[in-house]
Amino acid sequence: MSNDAAALVAGAKEWATLYGDYSNGEEGAVLTAPLRFRAAWAANDPGALADMFVENGSFLAGDRQLMNREEIRSYMAEAFAGGLKGSSLVTDVREIRMLTDSVAIAITDGGIIPDGQESLGDADRVRMMWVAVKQNGDWRLASYQSSPVTG
């Protein structure tokens, strides 16, 4: 196996572990939305990150409520050019709850790992809530927010 192929296999195995107990079925399909958001964050790609949202998707970023893809794209472009440059996002799935056939909530734990750090500090841990909707057979984000985890 070539080095490129081996790297692809290793990467696929690593990403497969991120599904936890939700590797199959509709819950696993829902989880692809937060995981694609995470991949876009790892690439520091504000366009790909914003495209994970429905057109009028909502993203609570600190004290700012971003209300559509363009606001999300613009905000994240500034963030990735500034303090979030080179950062990555950790998302460990806790629960996927189907509300209807086309609406679900995913709850994850994790946070932002700054560039140059290898792991998430305890003080930086957050709980994330993702509202996902199925449109044209694909799961997209309608809303994302996070809150610090203490205690």
N, C-alpha and C positions, 0 to 999 in steps of 0.2 A: 504494500500500500504506500502511495506517495505521501510525503509530508503534508501536502495540502489536503488530501483525502483524510488522513489521520486526524488533522486538526478539525475538519468538518465533523467527523464522527464524534470526537471528544466534545466539541461544542454542542452537538445535538444531544448527547447523553447528559451533559450538564443542564441544558435547558429543560430536558424531560423531567428532571428531578423537581423543577419549580412547580409542577402541577400537583404535587402532594397526592392527596386522596382523590383528586378530580382529573385524572388523566384520560378518562373516557366520557362519552355521553355529552349531553347538552351542557352540563356544568363545566366540563373541560373546554367546550367551545366558547362559553362565556369568558373563561379565564384567559383566552387568547387576547382579548382586548387589553386588560392590564399588562399582560406580558409583552405585547407589541408596543405599548406605551413605554414600558421599561427598556425595551431594545432601542427605541428611538431616543430615550434619555441617554443610554449608554453611548450612542453615536453622537450625542449632543446635537441632534437634528430637530430644530424647532418646527420645521414643516411637517415631517413625519409624525411628530408628537401631536401637533394640532390636528392633523388629518385623522387621528384616532377618534376624534370627537364628531358627533353629529354637528350639523351646521350651527345650531344655536346651543351647543354644549356649554356646560358651566364648569369652571375650574377655580376652586378657591385656592389662591396662592398667597400665603401669608394673610394680610389684611385686605387683599384685593380680590374681588369677585370678577373673574373674567367671564364674559357672557357669550362668546362665539369663537369660531376657529381663528379669525384674524386677530382678535385680542390675545388669544392664547399664543399664536405664532409670534406675534410682536414681543410679548412679554418674555417668552422663552428664548427668543433670539438675543435679547438684551442680557438675560440671565446666563445663557451659555457663553456669551462674550465676556461676561464679568465673573461674579463670584461662584457661579456654578460650572464654569469652564472645566472640562475634564472630570466632572463628578459622575457618579453612578447612583442608581436607585436600587434598593433592596426591597423585594416584595415577597413575603412568605405568607402563603394563603392560609387563612383560618377557616373561612366559610364561604360557600356559594349558596345563595338562596334564590330559587326561581320564583318570581312573583306571578308571571304569566308565561306563555310560550315565547314571548318576545321581550320580556323585561326581567332583569335579574339584578341582584346586589351581590357584589363580591367584597369581602372584608379581608384585608391583608395587614400584616405587621411588617415594619421595616423602617426605612428612612433613607436619607441622602448620605452617601459616602463622598467626602470631598476628594478632589484630585490629590494624589500622593498618599492617601491613607488606604489601608487594605481592608479595614473592617469598620462596622458601625459602632460608635460609642453608645453606651447605655443612655446617656443624657440626650442623644439624638434620635431615639426610637419614637416612632409614630404609629398610630393605627390609621389605616387608609380605608375609605369607603368609596367604592366605584359603583355607579349605577350604569348598567349596560343595557342597550336596546338592540334588537335584531332588525336590521334593515337590509332588504334585498339579499337575505341569506347570510349576512355578515354581522358580527357583533361589533358595535361601536360604543363609545362612552357618551352618555348623556350628562354625567356629572362625576366630579372627583373632588374629594376633600380629605384632609388629614388632620389629626389631632395628636398632640404630644401624649405619650404614655408615661405615666409617673407611678412611683410606688413599687 
